[in-house]
């Protein structure tokens, strides 16, 4: 079993990646990009400023920038994973349920 890398900081939000690696270097204006992918300027602004990117928007961004939706979805998943781990770091369930025996054998 592989050990996951322990992060000391929150992963970079996909909106910041979008801004810093794609829009700004290419001189793409947010207003025009939002119109091109058919979302509101406000929605793009929220994404660029760290709000959650929805899968359909990830797909539109991917098509517009000739990337894959997986790039944006993975970036969002990393942020979501970090956030939930931070939120639940001191929480413990009252009971931990084991997987059925047959599932353990298949794994």
ABEGO torsion letter per residue (X at the ends): XBBBBBBABBBBBAAAAAAAAAAAAAGBBAAAAAAAAGBBAAAAAAAAAGBBBBAAAAAAAAAAAGBBAAAAAAAAAAAAAAAAAAAAAABBBABBBBBBAAAAAAX
